Amino acid sequence: MQAIVLREIGGPQQLHLEEIDAPVPAPGELLVKIRYAAFNRRDVFIAQGLYPGIVFPVIPGSDTLLGMPHYGTFAEYVALPASNVFAKPARLSDEQVAALPLAGLTAYRAVFTRGRCTSDDVVLIPGIGGGVQTFALQFAKSIGARTIVTSSSDRKLARARELGADVTVNYVTSENWSKEVRAQSDGGPTLVIDSAGGATLAKALDIARPGARVVIYGGTTGDATVRPFSIFWKHLDILGTSMGSPADFSAMLQLFDDTTLAPAIDEVVDLAGVPEAAERLRAGDQFGKIVVRVSAATSA
Ligand SMILES: NC(=O)c1ccc[n+]([C@@H]2O[C@H](COP(=O)([O-])OP(=O)(O)OC[C@H]3O[C@@H](n4cnc5c(N)ncnc54)[C@H](OP(=O)(O)O)[C@@H]3O)[C@@H](O)[C@H]2O)c1
């Protein structure tokens, strides 16, 4: 079968298209043919060597807990536990549904299971260009919450407004983005969904409203130096989250069945276009998900 293989660290250019043996499913597993898969930041971190415990060769494609140490979804076939296979929402196309697994699941759990988002919330979603964050915005809007998003790019902020963002702030060109967010949120956000980490997380804690929940699922910009006073004086709830449970996954799929939501897809590339797409992701150029066309519908 054709697959993208990483055999050494060195960034996106080390992601090569190769012919390799298809996996043989173990008892209780299914052999699944992949038509479309999606990039996640983790795939780029692994190619850059910025991930612990890398074991070569890596087949990237990090949906459903694959993509290292297990072979990932950037291959024509994967072997999966049968219990991890779900029916797709009928409303969505194959390429749309490929955008969902890791990012949709992470956002669903962050917003609803951990964040307990309601229509009364004012939700701050920093770095809206991120694949998970675009889902977080859509999920929060689907129940009528007020949303404030930030981005380094006015183009991405315009896309976010199309998805329903109520307030948009450019964290690069705005003189003081956190002050602007506080001014626009009637005393600060009541819920923060963050994966930027670093100074972004520290500022979000400073402007969060008393009693707010701050949900963290990533640390793209690194460690944060936070003010304990902001946390204890305002009785903030800081909630970590990673991916989600089978129940979260089913509920996320159900949301797409029950609404008119569609994932934000930045572009669809062929397997041969994976290195270039990984470079775009590394540079943060994308808005939403980059989807990879792995195999044609007709070939068996
Ligand atoms: N724990 C889990 O289960 C889990 C699951 C998925 C992802 N993650 C982690 O979550 C993070 C995002 O993943 P992803 O796949 O959604 O990544 P992504 O699509 O590559 O998005 C990263 C985004 O981070 C934003 N960003 C960068 N610097 C920022 C700053 N200073 N302030 C605010 N935002 C900033 C950028 O937004 P703009 O372009 O709008 O500026 C960028 O588009 C990664 O660290 C990833 O490893 C964790």
The ligand as a Gaussian input file, in Angstrom:
#p B3LYP/6-31G(d) Opt

LIG

0 1
 N       -4.437000      17.251000      24.421000
 C       -4.994000      16.835000      23.310000
 O       -5.726000      15.870000      23.267000
 C       -4.745000      17.623000      22.070000
 C       -5.478000      17.347000      20.904000
 C       -5.252000      18.124000      19.773000
 C       -4.308000      19.145000      19.816000
 N       -3.588000      19.364000      20.949000
 C       -2.604000      20.455000      21.027000
 O       -3.317000      21.668000      20.874000
 C       -2.553000      22.591000      20.103000
 C       -3.334000      23.012000      18.866000
 O       -3.485000      21.882000      18.036000
 P       -4.099000      22.030000      16.572000
 O       -3.916000      20.752000      15.839000
 O       -5.473000      22.610000      16.664000
 O       -3.008000      23.072000      15.996000
 P       -2.959000      24.028000      14.807000
 O       -4.092000      23.765000      13.860000
 O       -1.592000      23.943000      14.272000
 O       -3.162000      25.455000      15.507000
 C       -2.197000      26.130000      16.205000
 C       -2.685000      27.577000      16.353000
 O       -2.091000      28.134000      17.523000
 C       -2.310000      29.515000      17.458000
 N       -1.262000      30.275000      18.134000
 C        0.067000      30.261000      17.903000
 N        0.659000      31.185000      18.693000
 C       -0.313000      31.779000      19.428000
 C       -0.343000      32.825000      20.414000
 N        0.774000      33.450000      20.800000
 N       -1.545000      33.147000      20.943000
 C       -2.684000      32.528000      20.560000
 N       -2.704000      31.567000      19.624000
 C       -1.547000      31.190000      19.076000
 C       -2.318000      29.904000      15.986000
 O       -3.534000      30.595000      15.768000
 P       -3.666000      31.804000      14.710000
 O       -3.136000      31.212000      13.432000
 O       -5.120000      32.082000      14.669000
 O       -2.854000      32.940000      15.206000
 C       -2.255000      28.543000      15.277000
 O       -3.071000      28.473000      14.151000
 C       -1.219000      21.898000      19.798000
 O       -0.287000      22.261000      20.804000
 C       -1.578000      20.422000      19.909000
 O       -0.467000      19.609000      20.208000
 C       -3.802000      18.629000      22.075000

